[in-house]
């Protein structure tokens, strides 16, 4: 699929998620994709802001342990 606009990015990702065999897992993973893509469009998230958010989430993951 050649992506020509922002909305098609979401469609392309959701299309790829169709390869997930388990329908419930596909539903659960598809929901945050749709919501996060809508959020990014709504706030006009820049590439730099996206990278900063990813770094923040990665840092949170590093701080996760058995108790939290």
BELMO-V483245 format. One record per residue. N is the residue number from 0. RES is the residue in one small letter. BURIAL is + if it has 24 or more other ideal C-beta (glycine too) atoms within 12 Angstrom, else -. Layout:
# BELMO-V483245
n->N res->RES burial->BURIAL
n->N res->RES burial->BURIAL
This chain:
# BELMO-V483245
n->0 res->x burial->-
n->1 res->x burial->-
n->2 res->x burial->-
n->3 res->x burial->-
n->4 res->x burial->-
n->5 res->x burial->-
n->6 res->x burial->-
n->7 res->x burial->-
n->8 res->x burial->-
n->9 res->x burial->+
n->10 res->x burial->-
n->11 res->x burial->-
n->12 res->x burial->+
n->13 res->x burial->+
n->14 res->x burial->-
n->15 res->x burial->-
n->16 res->x burial->-
n->17 res->x burial->-
n->18 res->x burial->-
n->19 res->x burial->-
n->20 res->x burial->-
n->21 res->x burial->-
n->22 res->x burial->-
n->23 res->x burial->-
n->24 res->x burial->-
n->25 res->x burial->-
n->26 res->x burial->-
n->27 res->x burial->-
n->28 res->x burial->-
n->29 res->x burial->+
n->30 res->x burial->-
n->31 res->x burial->-
n->32 res->x burial->+
n->33 res->x burial->-
n->34 res->x burial->-
n->35 res->x burial->-
n->36 res->x burial->+
n->37 res->x burial->-
n->38 res->x burial->-
n->39 res->x burial->+
n->40 res->x burial->-
n->41 res->x burial->-
n->42 res->x burial->-
n->43 res->x burial->-
n->44 res->x burial->-
n->45 res->x burial->-
n->46 res->x burial->-
n->47 res->x burial->-
n->48 res->x burial->-
n->49 res->x burial->-
n->50 res->x burial->-
n->51 res->x burial->-
n->52 res->x burial->-
n->53 res->x burial->-
n->54 res->x burial->-
n->55 res->x burial->-
n->56 res->x burial->-
n->57 res->x burial->-
n->58 res->x burial->-
n->59 res->x burial->-
n->60 res->x burial->-
n->61 res->x burial->-
n->62 res->x burial->-
n->63 res->x burial->-
n->64 res->x burial->-
n->65 res->x burial->-
n->66 res->x burial->-
n->67 res->x burial->-
